[in-house]
Amino acid sequence: MALILCLETATTNCSVALSKDGALLALKEDRSNNYSHAEKLHVFIDEILKENNLRVGDLDAIAVSKGPGSYTGLRIGVSTAKGLCFSLNIPLIAIATLASLAAQVKLEKGFVIPMLDARRMEVYASVFDENLNEIRETKAEVLDENSFTDYLEKDKTVFVGNGVEKFRAICAHPRAEFILDKLPSAREMCNLAEAKYKISDTEDVAYFEPYYLKDFIAG
């Protein structure tokens, strides 16, 4: 009977979900094009608890999107999660950002490739099967017309995320399907967090760091 607060801040979507036993109880998001995490993340946490007549001390764990994604966004989400876990002495659960993005796709057979925009023709991407098992690790990669041919030649392949528009412009493969403008959400973190909680797959609060994948470059 786990009550888990899920935080997603890897992109411009500032997203907070509350789950019980893996089921979504409440969700608050700001899906605008601007980063609002510093202003809204703690507000959303307070609101979602109050609206469900809960206190922060009622939580059993905190789940946070670990990346890849925005350097600043990840820092805000992870520092918030670690602060709550440390003060409440509850577990910290890390969820791969691309795993929760892939979970937005329902597919009977084939591959799901979540993509987050990096810069220019580069994306962060990984590959999942129809059961959402990761079959290729996350990479930062530059797209060209031959990207992901190994999967496209085998079966239907669904590309999802805010990096998909780049690939759609250069990919003409008949097995490719594109779901545009999707962002990771705390909604899909609920089941993933519950599964990790049940097997005590948690992080060391003192030493956990986001998965940046690439070094921070000041712009």
Solvent accessible surface area in square Angstrom, and as a share of the most:
residue,aa,sasa,rsa
1,M,177,0.79
2,A,1,0.01
3,L,18,0.09
4,I,0,0.00
5,L,0,0.00
6,C,0,0.00
7,L,0,0.00
8,E,0,0.00
9,T,0,0.00
10,A,1,0.00
11,T,10,0.06
12,T,24,0.14
13,N,0,0.00
14,C,0,0.00
15,S,0,0.00
16,V,0,0.00
17,A,0,0.00
18,L,0,0.00
19,S,0,0.00
20,K,84,0.36
21,D,61,0.32
22,G,8,0.08
23,A,59,0.46
24,L,65,0.32
25,L,84,0.42
26,A,20,0.16
27,L,48,0.24
28,K,43,0.18
29,E,53,0.24
30,D,21,0.11
31,R,111,0.41
32,S,48,0.31
33,N,139,0.71
34,N,110,0.57
35,Y,121,0.46
36,S,13,0.08
37,H,3,0.01
38,A,74,0.58
39,E,118,0.53
40,K,78,0.33
41,L,0,0.00
42,H,104,0.47
43,V,71,0.41
44,F,25,0.10
45,I,8,0.04
46,D,74,0.39
47,E,65,0.29
48,I,0,0.00
49,L,10,0.05
50,K,151,0.64
51,E,115,0.52
52,N,48,0.24
53,N,143,0.73
54,L,43,0.21
55,R,177,0.64
56,V,57,0.33
57,G,53,0.51
58,D,54,0.28
59,L,6,0.03
60,D,46,0.24
61,A,0,0.00
62,I,0,0.00
63,A,0,0.00
64,V,0,0.00
65,S,1,0.00
66,K,60,0.25
67,G,0,0.00
68,P,2,0.01
69,G,17,0.16
70,S,26,0.17
71,Y,81,0.31
72,T,81,0.47
73,G,1,0.01
74,L,0,0.00
75,R,97,0.35
76,I,39,0.20
77,G,0,0.00
78,V,5,0.03
79,S,67,0.43
80,T,11,0.06
81,A,0,0.00
82,K,39,0.16
83,G,41,0.39
84,L,33,0.16
85,C,1,0.01
86,F,167,0.69
87,S,85,0.55
88,L,47,0.23
89,N,140,0.72
90,I,28,0.14
91,P,50,0.31
92,L,0,0.00
93,I,0,0.00
94,A,1,0.00
95,I,5,0.02
96,A,36,0.28
97,T,0,0.00
98,L,2,0.01
99,A,21,0.16
100,S,0,0.00
101,L,0,0.00
102,A,0,0.00
103,A,12,0.10
104,Q,49,0.22
105,V,11,0.06
106,K,175,0.74
107,L,28,0.14
108,E,168,0.75
109,K,134,0.57
110,G,2,0.02
111,F,27,0.11
112,V,1,0.00
113,I,0,0.00
114,P,0,0.00
115,M,0,0.00
116,L,3,0.02
117,D,64,0.33
118,A,29,0.22
119,R,106,0.39
120,R,204,0.74
121,M,72,0.32
122,E,30,0.13
123,V,0,0.00
124,Y,24,0.09
125,A,0,0.00
126,S,0,0.00
127,V,0,0.00
128,F,8,0.03
129,D,26,0.14
130,E,60,0.27
131,N,108,0.56
132,L,60,0.30
133,N,82,0.42
134,E,94,0.42
135,I,82,0.41
136,R,37,0.14
137,E,102,0.46
138,T,20,0.12
139,K,86,0.36
140,A,36,0.28
141,E,37,0.17
142,V,107,0.61
143,L,7,0.04
144,D,67,0.35
145,E,116,0.52
146,N,104,0.53
147,S,18,0.11
148,F,16,0.07
149,T,53,0.31
150,D,101,0.53
151,Y,37,0.14
152,L,4,0.02
153,E,100,0.45
154,K,140,0.59
155,D,27,0.14
156,K,79,0.33
157,T,0,0.00
158,V,2,0.01
159,F,0,0.00
160,V,0,0.00
161,G,0,0.00
162,N,56,0.29
163,G,0,0.00
164,V,0,0.00
165,E,84,0.38
166,K,38,0.16
167,F,0,0.00
168,R,113,0.41
169,A,83,0.64
170,I,63,0.32
171,C,14,0.09
172,A,102,0.79
173,H,44,0.20
174,P,125,0.79
175,R,103,0.37
176,A,18,0.14
177,E,73,0.33
178,F,48,0.20
179,I,50,0.25
180,L,51,0.25
181,D,113,0.59
182,K,82,0.35
183,L,20,0.10
184,P,0,0.00
185,S,6,0.04
186,A,0,0.00
187,R,118,0.43
188,E,33,0.15
189,M,0,0.00
190,C,4,0.02
191,N,107,0.55
192,L,54,0.27
193,A,0,0.00
194,E,14,0.06
195,A,57,0.44
196,K,55,0.23
197,Y,67,0.26
198,K,148,0.63
199,I,129,0.66
200,S,88,0.56
201,D,57,0.29
202,T,55,0.32
203,E,56,0.25
204,D,83,0.43
205,V,32,0.18
206,A,76,0.59
207,Y,176,0.67
208,F,22,0.09
209,E,95,0.43
210,P,10,0.06
211,Y,86,0.33
212,Y,48,0.18
213,L,58,0.29
214,K,58,0.25
215,D,130,0.68
216,F,115,0.48
217,I,101,0.51
218,A,82,0.63
219,G,130,1.25
